[in-house]
């Protein structure tokens, strides 16, 4: 049976009737523009059934599966501080479990307003997969975005994040993340690979806090890559 004391390793969706909210502070720490932008991005999820979770999302991680990047959600330092607008990115997604247990798999679809001021809307199609062996878990959430409006700039993109975590203690998990991403148009010249580290502290079965440091494009096909491009995320999650 699905436990209702927290999200367990037996599935990727929330139990029926359970809600989860996550608030993420996203901070750009790239060379020369540290703190620009900084934003607060909320995500809200609800278990419609044990197999189906519906979410209202705004954070970079919820959108792409990557921790690198900043500026989504509510801007905390104004457009002069690097934000695209007062509030950027809002989307709705459905996650449907196809397999549970140590190896869990779910299908993921969504609709996102990637640029609220610019009117860029995209459909998201993807999946989530997680395998747990003892204290180790490996997860990936590949997805593709298809631009529905503003097609001149809002085109298809591919995101393939990978996260490995190790529980060093019952309440502490450390992780390393990487992944491949980029626009399908000109992917051979515009691909990027990220790399970062994260840690999650479980405060109770219903609460956890986490932090990450990520080099968002440490490698890539373009010249503008390397360790100068980095971001930090701090988040708090509560479920009930």
Residue, then its C-alpha position, 0 to 999 in steps of 0.5 A: x500500500x502507498x504510505x501517506x506519511x511522505x513520498x516513498x521510493x515506490x512511485x513518482x506520483x503523489x498518493x491520492x488526496x495528498x498535496x505538495x508545495x515547493x518554494x525554490x529560490x533561484x539565484x544566478x551566480x555567473x561571473x560578473x552578474x552574481x544575483x542577477x537574476x534572483x527569483x522565487x518559484x513556487x510549485x504545487x502538486x496534487x494527487x488526483x489518484x494514486x496514479x495521476x498527479x496534477x501540478x501547477x509549476x514555475x521553477x526551472x527544476x520542475x520545468x526542465x529537470x535541471x537545477x542550473x538556471x535562474x529567474x523563473x517565478x517571481x522576480x526578486x530584483x526587478x528587470x534591471x536585475x536580469x529578470x525577463x519580467x515580474x513573473x516568468x513561466x507558469x505551467x500545468x502538467x500531468x504525471x501518470x504512473x506506469x510502473x512503481x516499486x524500486x524501478x518507477x516510471x511515469x509519463x509526463x505531459x504539460x502546457x507552459x507559458x514560457x514567457x508571459x510578457x512575450x506570449x511564448x507557449x509550449x507543449x511539453x512531452x516527457x517521462x520520468x524514471x527512477x531506479x533505487x538500489x539500497x541507499x542509491x537512486x538514479x533518476x532521469x526525466x527526459x522531455x521535449x518542448x514544442x513551441x505553439x506560439x511565437x514560432x520565430x523564437x519559441x522552437x523545439x528543445x530537448x532536455x535530458x537530466x540525470x541525477x544520482x543520489x546517495x543517502x549518507x544518513x536516513x535524513x540526508x541525501x547527497x547528489x550529483x547531477x548532469x545532463x544534455x540539453x539544447x534547441x533542436x534547431x542547430x543542436x550540433x552547434x548549440x548543445x550544452x551539458x551541465x554538472x552540479x551537486x546537491x543535498x537534501x535534508x529531511x526534516x520530517x516525513x512531510x518536510x525537506x529542505x535542499x540546496x544545489x550548486x550547478x554549472x549550467x553549461x560547463x560544456x557545449x557546442x557554443x563558445x559561451x560555456x565553462x565554469x563562469x556560468x553557474x547558479x544556486x537553488x535553495x528550496x523547501x518542500x512540504x506535503x500533506 
